[in-house]
Amino acid sequence: MNETIRWQNTWEKIIKLVEQDVSELNRSREAGVTGLVRTAKSPSDTPVSLQIASQGGPFERVAVEIDPKTATIKFEEGSRTDTFVIGNDGYVVLKEHSEGEPTPSKDPMTAEQFSKFVLSKQPAKS
């Protein structure tokens, strides 16, 4: 299996899981996620970015993008900016924490763990 397919499998699983979680949040009465947008298709027809908007939900706006050449994921949520990479083993690993709190764990994450991280409510700033 080549490296491109390895990251694509993990990335596509993340997208599918996030979409399922957004659908679940939208069905619940407490959430209020207002949209999930897949953008900028890569040549392989794999979406390379997700934007999620929320009104009264666990976050205001989340953007997640992948660089198909390097399997590097950029995550933005409010003032938080983090960079992750999908390794050859399919795990998502923190590469750099640039800004905002909390700092994500440096432990490798499965696609399931990363999708939960993407939609998790971050603590309010004091």
N, C-alpha and C positions, 0 to 999 in steps of 0.2 A: 504494500500500500504506500503510495507516495505521500510526501508531507502535505501537499495541498489538500488532498482528500481527507487526511487526518484532521486538519483544522476545520475544514468545511463540515465534516460530520458533527463535530462538537458545536460549531457556530449554529448550524441549522437546528440542532437539538435545543440550544439556548433560545433561539427565536421561537420555536414551537412551544417550549415551556413558558416563556414570557407571555405569548399570545394566550395560552390556556389560562395562566394566572390572571391576566387582564380580563378575560371573559368571566372568570369566576368572581373577580372583584366587582365587575359591572353587574353581575346577578345579585350580589349581596346588597343589602340596604345601607351598609355603613361606609361604602367606598366612594364612588363617584369618579372613577377613572373616565376621562372624557374622550380619549382617543389613543390609538396606537397606529403609527405610520411606519411602514417599511419604505425605505428610499434607496436611490442610487444602486440599481442592479449592477452586479459585476458581469464580466463577459460570460461567466458560467451560469448566469441567471440567479446567483445567490445574492439576496439582499445584503448590502454592506452597512446599513445603518437602521436603527430603530429610534423613534422618538415617541415618548409616552407622556401624555398630558393628564393631569389630575385636578379635580376640583373638589376640595374637601377630602381627598383621599390621603394616602400615605406620603405623598410628595407633590411638588408643584409640577416639575418637568424633569424628565430624565432623557438623556441622549446617550446612545451606545453605538459606536462605530467600529468597524474592523478594517484594517489595512490588509487586503488580500495577498499582498506580496510578502508580508512579514508575520501575519497572524496576530498582529498587535491590536488590542481592543482599547479604545479610549472611552472612558465613562465620565459623564458630567451629570451632576445632580445639584442644582443650586450653585453654591460656591465650591462644591467638591469637584476635584478633577483627579482621576486616577488612570493609570495605564496598566494594562494587563497583557499577557501573552498566552496563547494556547500552545502548550508544549506538544512534542511528538507523542506523548502518552495520553493526550486528550484533556489534560487538566489545565485549568485556567489559573495562572499565577500572577500575583502582583509584581509588576516591574518597577513602577514608580508612583509614589503618592505625592502629588504636586501641591494640592491645596485643600483646605476644608477638614472638618472633623465629622465623624471619627475616621481614623486611619484604618483601612481594611486589613484583615488578617493577611499575614504572609504565607499562611498554609495554602497548599494547592486546593482548588475547588473543582468539584465535578460540575458538569453542565447544570445539574439540578441546583446545586449550592449557589452557583453564580447567578442563575435566574432568580432565585430567592433574594440574593444580595441586591440585584438590580431594582427590585420592587419593594425592598424593605424600607420601613419608615425610619428616617434618621432622627436622632434626638434634636429637639429644638435648641437653638442657641440661647444662652442666658444673657 
